[in-house]
Amino acid sequence: MTDPESLLIADYYERRLAFWEDLDPAVIPGGQLESEAAEASSLRKLLGDYREEDLHEMIDWIVGRTDAEARLERFLGRALGHLGPPGERERFYLYPEEVAAPKFERNGFAGGKEWELEDYLEHLERVDADRCNVESAFPDAATAARWRSKTKALMGDMVGYLFQLAVRIERMPRLQPVVLLRDTLVIQLGLGRLRAAGWRLPEPKAIVFNRAFANAFGPPESIYETLLVEGLCRVVHEERPLDLQALRTGFTRRALKELEIPESFVRASRQKLAELEIEGVPVFVESGVNGTFPLWLLALNGGEGEMTLYSTAPWLYEIYAPVVFRKNYNYLREMETLVAHEHLFQIVEGTGEEVSGGWRVAETTDPVARELAYCEVAIFLQLVDERLSGL
């Protein structure tokens, strides 16, 4: 395979694996060894996650070229053996055990209640803190209790991300948050909660800017893949940018001057930015992994603005270091698969012209998905309130 994404990832795996094979766990500080093992754990999880996303051919090629699975297993075994208890999940995941996801309709949006996005967000902000009637979704009370505990751990970390962002904005009052839904839904709701509590924050702007939106302007995944592979990955692999500004410069050049991006998508993207009526300097807020759409929106905004990510892929850790909250991909994957982020609502399908003038979303029709998502939101907002009461 010769595409820039495969080459970038394979080269990164090979470099890190070679480094770890020369590393003697007995002669480096424990904190550094734990950091190295955490990255190895993330790289191992990425192989499985990419396969789940039907990227088998790319991952099989990378593994065939680097023998990554066996080499990661050997290094993690040595590192964790030297570090001692606890084990990998306890060290490198937000929650130490896996909780089987309950069964519900993953794409149950057809015929779902439609909302104007602004109205829907206001509706979610009013979710009752006690709305967590989820026991019927699990086989027994113990599993439901573990799900609640895991959700509280995940949401607690998102509260940390929220407050870091809010402090940054208060210190730089010209920044105006633009939240890219869906994977940062709770951050949008949290910013509203902080404003209501008296924090001096500009109104957060929500924008449903994701793959589903891009797919309305071309074959499925084609626009996103072009921006990711031929934009971001080619710049990182071939130009080796040393920092985020260099990546932004290279990506902007590639995206606006060298790549064949459908003009209808470019127009719709510019239109959505204009409709936000941003009064200050935008800071585009996303969960991760690659930061492709924040880079795209920054390019269209003439390079003016900032971005922030919850986490990212290991091969982008150093470039995104100034704007990333967690340097641990294992955390990110669990955030992205929250029911509220992945299965609660979706943008109403349509062309660029049909979705102009505002966002409309459809809520899931599946009662289990809805109650699980509402419970996640309720737990998050309750944790925000607790944090506020302790300040």
C-alpha positions as CSV (number, residue, x, y, z in Angstrom):
1,M,0.0,0.0,0.0
2,T,1.3,3.4,-0.9
3,D,-1.3,5.8,0.4
4,P,0.0,8.5,2.9
5,E,-2.1,7.3,5.8
6,S,-0.9,3.7,5.6
7,L,2.8,4.8,5.2
8,L,2.6,7.3,8.0
9,I,1.1,4.8,10.5
10,A,3.4,1.9,9.5
11,D,6.5,4.1,9.8
12,Y,5.4,5.3,13.2
13,Y,4.7,1.8,14.5
14,E,8.2,0.7,13.2
15,R,10.0,3.6,14.8
16,R,8.3,3.2,18.2
17,L,8.6,-0.6,18.2
18,A,12.3,-0.4,17.4
19,F,12.8,2.1,20.2
20,W,11.0,-0.1,22.7
21,E,12.9,-3.2,21.7
22,D,16.1,-1.3,22.6
23,L,14.7,-0.1,25.9
24,D,15.7,-1.7,29.1
25,P,12.9,-1.3,31.6
26,A,15.3,-1.8,34.5
27,V,17.3,1.4,33.8
28,I,14.6,4.0,33.1
29,P,12.5,5.9,35.6
30,G,9.1,4.2,36.4
31,G,7.2,7.3,35.2
32,Q,8.8,7.2,31.8
33,L,8.3,3.4,31.5
34,E,4.6,3.8,32.4
35,S,4.3,6.6,29.7
36,E,5.9,4.3,27.1
37,A,3.7,1.4,28.0
38,A,0.6,3.6,27.9
39,E,1.4,4.5,24.3
40,A,2.1,0.9,23.4
41,S,-1.3,0.0,24.9
42,S,-2.9,2.7,22.7
43,L,-1.2,1.5,19.6
44,R,-2.4,-2.0,20.3
45,K,-6.0,-0.9,20.8
46,L,-5.9,1.2,17.6
47,L,-5.2,-2.0,15.6
48,G,-8.4,-3.5,16.8
49,D,-10.5,-0.4,16.5
50,Y,-9.4,0.2,12.9
51,R,-10.4,-3.4,12.1
52,E,-13.8,-2.7,13.7
53,E,-14.1,0.2,11.3
54,D,-13.6,-2.2,8.3
55,L,-10.0,-1.0,7.7
56,H,-8.8,-4.6,7.6
57,E,-6.7,-4.3,4.4
58,M,-4.7,-1.3,5.8
59,I,-4.2,-2.9,9.2
60,D,-3.3,-6.3,7.8
61,W,-0.7,-4.5,5.6
62,I,0.8,-2.6,8.5
63,V,0.9,-5.7,10.7
64,G,2.5,-7.7,7.9
65,R,5.1,-5.0,7.4
66,T,5.9,-4.4,11.1
67,D,4.8,-7.5,13.0
68,A,3.2,-4.9,15.3
69,E,0.9,-7.2,17.3
70,A,3.5,-9.6,18.4
71,R,6.1,-6.9,19.1
72,L,3.6,-4.8,21.1
73,E,2.7,-7.9,23.1
74,R,6.3,-8.6,24.0
75,F,7.1,-5.0,25.0
76,L,3.9,-4.6,27.1
77,G,4.6,-7.9,28.8
78,R,8.1,-6.8,29.7
79,A,7.0,-3.3,30.8
80,L,4.1,-4.3,32.9
81,G,6.1,-7.1,34.4
82,H,8.6,-4.6,35.6
83,L,6.0,-2.1,36.7
84,G,4.0,-4.7,38.6
85,P,0.3,-4.3,39.6
86,P,-2.1,-3.0,38.5
87,G,-2.6,-4.4,35.1
88,E,-3.0,-2.8,31.7
89,R,-6.7,-1.8,31.9
90,E,-6.3,-0.5,35.4
91,R,-3.4,1.7,34.4
92,F,-4.3,2.9,30.9
93,Y,-8.1,3.0,30.8
94,L,-10.5,5.3,32.5
95,Y,-12.5,2.3,33.9
96,P,-10.7,-0.9,34.8
97,E,-13.2,-3.5,33.4
98,E,-15.2,-3.9,30.2
99,V,-18.9,-3.5,30.5
100,A,-20.9,-5.1,27.7
101,A,-22.9,-2.6,25.8
102,P,-26.7,-3.2,26.0
103,K,-28.6,-4.0,22.8
104,F,-30.6,-1.3,21.1
105,E,-31.2,0.0,17.6
106,R,-28.0,1.7,16.5
107,N,-29.5,3.6,13.6
108,G,-33.1,4.1,14.8
109,F,-33.6,7.7,13.5
110,A,-36.1,7.1,10.7
111,G,-39.4,8.7,11.9
112,G,-37.7,10.1,15.0
113,K,-38.8,13.4,16.4
114,E,-37.1,16.3,14.6
115,W,-35.8,19.4,16.4
116,E,-34.1,22.6,15.5
117,L,-30.6,22.0,16.9
118,E,-30.7,25.0,19.3
119,D,-34.1,23.9,20.7
120,Y,-32.8,20.3,21.1
121,L,-29.7,21.4,23.0
122,E,-31.8,23.5,25.4
123,H,-34.0,20.4,25.9
124,L,-31.0,18.3,26.8
125,E,-29.7,21.0,29.2
126,R,-32.9,20.5,31.2
127,V,-32.5,16.7,31.6
128,D,-33.5,15.8,35.1
129,A,-30.4,14.8,37.2
130,D,-32.4,11.8,38.5
131,R,-33.2,10.5,34.9
132,C,-31.3,7.3,35.0
133,N,-33.9,4.6,34.6
134,V,-31.6,2.2,32.8
135,E,-31.8,-1.0,34.8
136,S,-34.1,-2.7,32.2
137,A,-31.3,-2.3,29.6
138,F,-29.0,-4.7,31.4
139,P,-29.2,-8.4,32.3
140,D,-28.9,-7.7,36.1
141,A,-28.5,-4.9,38.6
142,A,-24.8,-5.5,39.1
143,T,-24.1,-4.9,35.4
144,A,-26.2,-1.8,35.4
145,A,-24.2,-0.5,38.5
146,R,-20.9,-1.2,36.7
147,W,-22.2,0.8,33.6
148,R,-23.1,3.7,35.9
149,S,-19.7,3.6,37.5
150,K,-18.0,3.5,34.1
151,T,-20.1,6.4,32.8
152,K,-19.3,8.4,35.9
153,A,-15.6,7.9,35.3
154,L,-15.8,8.8,31.7
155,M,-17.9,11.9,32.4
156,G,-15.6,13.0,35.1
157,D,-12.8,13.2,32.7
158,M,-15.0,15.1,30.2
159,V,-15.7,17.6,33.1
160,G,-11.9,18.1,33.3
161,Y,-11.7,18.8,29.6
162,L,-14.6,21.2,29.9
163,F,-13.1,23.2,32.8
164,Q,-9.7,23.3,31.1
165,L,-11.3,24.8,28.0
166,A,-13.4,27.3,30.0
167,V,-10.3,28.5,31.9
168,R,-8.5,29.0,28.6
169,I,-11.4,31.0,27.2
170,E,-11.7,33.2,30.3
171,R,-8.0,34.0,30.1
172,M,-8.4,34.8,26.3
173,P,-11.8,36.5,26.2
174,R,-11.7,37.0,22.4
175,L,-12.0,33.2,21.9
176,Q,-15.4,31.9,21.1
177,P,-16.0,28.2,21.3
178,V,-17.4,26.4,18.2
179,V,-18.3,22.9,19.2
180,L,-18.3,20.2,16.5
181,L,-21.1,17.8,17.3
182,R,-21.8,14.9,17.9
183,D,-18.8,13.7,19.9
184,T,-18.5,16.8,22.0
185,L,-22.2,17.1,22.8
186,V,-21.6,17.2,26.6
187,I,-19.0,19.9,26.2
188,Q,-21.6,22.1,24.5
189,L,-24.0,21.4,27.3
190,G,-21.4,22.0,29.9
191,L,-20.4,25.4,28.5
192,G,-24.0,26.5,28.8
193,R,-24.1,25.3,32.4
194,L,-21.0,27.4,33.2
195,R,-22.5,30.5,31.6
196,A,-25.6,30.0,33.6
197,A,-23.5,29.8,36.7
198,G,-21.9,33.2,36.0
199,W,-18.7,32.3,34.1
200,R,-17.6,35.0,31.7
201,L,-17.8,32.9,28.5
202,P,-19.1,33.9,25.1
203,E,-22.0,31.9,23.8
204,P,-20.8,28.5,22.5
205,K,-21.7,27.9,18.9
206,A,-22.7,24.3,17.9
207,I,-22.1,23.0,14.5
208,V,-23.0,19.5,13.3
209,F,-19.9,19.1,11.1
210,N,-18.9,15.5,10.7
211,R,-18.7,12.7,8.2
212,A,-22.5,12.5,7.8
213,F,-22.6,16.2,6.7
214,A,-19.7,15.7,4.3
215,N,-21.3,12.6,2.8
216,A,-24.2,14.7,1.5
217,F,-21.8,16.2,-1.1
218,G,-20.1,13.2,-2.5
219,P,-19.8,9.4,-2.3
220,P,-19.7,8.1,1.3
221,E,-16.5,8.9,3.1
222,S,-14.9,10.3,-0.1
223,I,-14.5,14.0,1.1
224,Y,-13.4,13.1,4.6
225,E,-10.9,10.5,3.3
226,T,-9.5,13.0,0.8
227,L,-9.0,15.6,3.5
228,L,-7.5,13.1,6.0
229,V,-5.3,11.0,3.7
230,E,-4.3,13.4,1.0
231,G,-4.4,16.5,3.2
232,L,-3.4,15.8,6.8
233,C,-1.5,12.5,6.4
234,R,0.4,13.5,3.3
235,V,1.6,16.7,5.0
236,V,2.6,14.8,8.2
237,H,4.3,12.0,6.3
238,E,6.1,13.9,3.6
239,E,6.7,17.4,5.1
240,R,7.3,16.3,8.7
241,P,5.9,19.4,10.4
242,L,7.5,20.2,13.7
243,D,4.5,21.9,15.3
244,L,0.8,22.6,14.8
245,Q,1.3,25.8,13.0
246,A,3.4,24.1,10.3
247,L,0.7,21.4,10.0
248,R,-2.0,24.0,9.6
249,T,0.0,25.8,7.0
250,G,0.6,22.6,5.0
251,F,-2.9,21.4,5.3
252,T,-4.4,24.7,4.2
253,R,-2.3,24.7,1.1
254,R,-3.2,21.1,0.2
255,A,-6.9,21.5,1.0
256,L,-7.6,24.8,-0.7
257,K,-5.1,24.7,-3.6
258,E,-4.1,21.2,-4.5
259,L,-7.0,18.8,-3.6
260,E,-10.1,18.2,-5.6
261,I,-12.8,19.0,-3.0
262,P,-16.3,19.3,-4.4
263,E,-17.2,23.0,-4.8
264,S,-20.7,22.3,-3.3
265,F,-19.0,21.1,-0.1
266,V,-16.7,24.1,0.0
267,R,-19.7,26.5,-0.4
268,A,-21.7,24.7,2.2
269,S,-18.8,24.7,4.7
270,R,-18.3,28.5,4.2
271,Q,-22.0,29.0,4.6
272,K,-22.2,27.1,7.8
273,L,-19.3,29.2,9.2
274,A,-21.0,32.4,8.2
275,E,-24.3,31.3,9.8
276,L,-22.5,30.9,13.1
277,E,-22.0,34.7,13.2
278,I,-18.8,34.3,15.2
279,E,-18.0,37.5,17.0
280,G,-14.5,36.7,18.3
281,V,-11.7,34.3,17.4
282,P,-13.2,30.8,17.0
283,V,-11.7,27.9,18.9
284,F,-13.0,24.7,17.3
285,V,-13.7,22.0,19.9
286,E,-13.6,18.4,18.9
287,S,-13.0,15.0,20.5
288,G,-10.2,13.8,18.0
289,V,-8.9,11.5,16.5
290,N,-7.1,13.3,13.7
291,G,-8.5,16.8,13.9
292,T,-9.4,16.8,10.2
293,F,-12.5,18.9,10.3
294,P,-11.1,21.6,12.7
295,L,-8.2,22.0,10.3
296,W,-10.6,22.3,7.4
297,L,-12.7,25.0,9.1
298,L,-9.6,26.9,10.2
299,A,-8.4,26.8,6.6
300,L,-11.7,28.2,5.4
301,N,-11.6,30.9,8.1
302,G,-8.4,32.4,6.6
303,G,-6.2,30.7,9.2
304,E,-7.7,32.7,12.0
305,G,-8.7,30.7,15.1
306,E,-7.6,27.9,17.4
307,M,-8.6,24.3,18.0
308,T,-8.7,21.9,20.9
309,L,-9.0,18.1,21.1
310,Y,-9.8,15.8,23.9
311,S,-7.2,13.3,22.6
312,T,-5.6,12.1,19.4
313,A,-3.7,9.3,17.7
314,P,-0.2,8.5,19.0
315,W,1.5,9.6,15.7
316,L,0.0,13.1,16.3
317,Y,0.7,13.4,20.0
318,E,3.6,15.7,19.6
319,I,2.1,18.0,16.9
320,Y,-1.1,18.4,18.8
321,A,0.5,18.5,22.3
322,P,-0.4,22.2,22.9
323,V,-4.1,21.7,22.2
324,V,-4.8,18.2,23.4
325,F,-6.3,17.3,26.8
326,R,-5.3,13.7,27.1
327,K,-2.3,12.0,25.6
328,N,-4.0,8.6,25.7
329,Y,-6.0,7.2,22.8
330,N,-7.6,4.6,25.0
331,Y,-9.6,7.3,26.7
332,L,-10.7,8.8,23.4
333,R,-12.2,5.7,22.0
334,E,-14.5,5.3,25.0
335,M,-15.6,8.9,24.8
336,E,-16.5,8.6,21.2
337,T,-18.7,5.5,21.8
338,L,-20.8,7.1,24.5
339,V,-24.5,6.5,23.6
340,A,-25.2,10.3,23.8
341,H,-22.4,11.0,21.3
342,E,-23.0,8.2,18.8
343,H,-26.6,7.1,18.9
344,L,-28.9,9.8,20.4
345,F,-29.4,12.0,17.4
346,Q,-28.2,12.7,13.9
347,I,-28.4,15.5,11.4
348,V,-31.5,15.3,9.1
349,E,-30.3,13.9,5.8
350,G,-30.4,16.3,2.8
351,T,-28.3,18.2,0.3
352,G,-26.3,21.3,1.1
353,E,-29.2,23.5,0.0
354,E,-31.8,21.6,2.1
355,V,-29.8,21.9,5.3
356,S,-29.0,25.6,4.8
357,G,-30.3,28.2,7.2
358,G,-29.9,26.1,10.4
359,W,-29.5,22.6,11.6
360,R,-32.3,20.1,12.1
361,V,-31.7,16.8,13.9
362,A,-33.7,13.7,14.5
363,E,-33.7,11.9,17.8
364,T,-33.4,8.1,18.0
365,T,-36.7,6.3,18.2
366,D,-35.2,3.5,20.3
367,P,-36.3,3.9,24.0
368,V,-33.2,2.1,25.4
369,A,-30.8,4.2,23.5
370,R,-32.6,7.4,24.5
371,E,-32.7,6.5,28.2
372,L,-29.0,5.5,28.2
373,A,-28.0,8.7,26.5
374,Y,-30.2,10.9,28.8
375,C,-28.6,9.2,31.8
376,E,-25.1,10.0,30.5
377,V,-26.1,13.6,30.0
378,A,-27.6,13.7,33.5
379,I,-24.5,12.2,35.1
380,F,-22.3,14.7,33.3
381,L,-24.3,17.8,34.3
382,Q,-24.5,16.6,37.9
383,L,-20.7,16.3,38.0
384,V,-20.4,19.8,36.5
385,D,-22.7,21.1,39.2
386,E,-20.7,19.3,41.9
387,R,-17.5,20.8,40.5
388,L,-19.0,24.3,40.5
389,S,-20.2,23.9,44.1
390,G,-16.7,23.1,45.2
391,L,-15.1,26.2,43.7
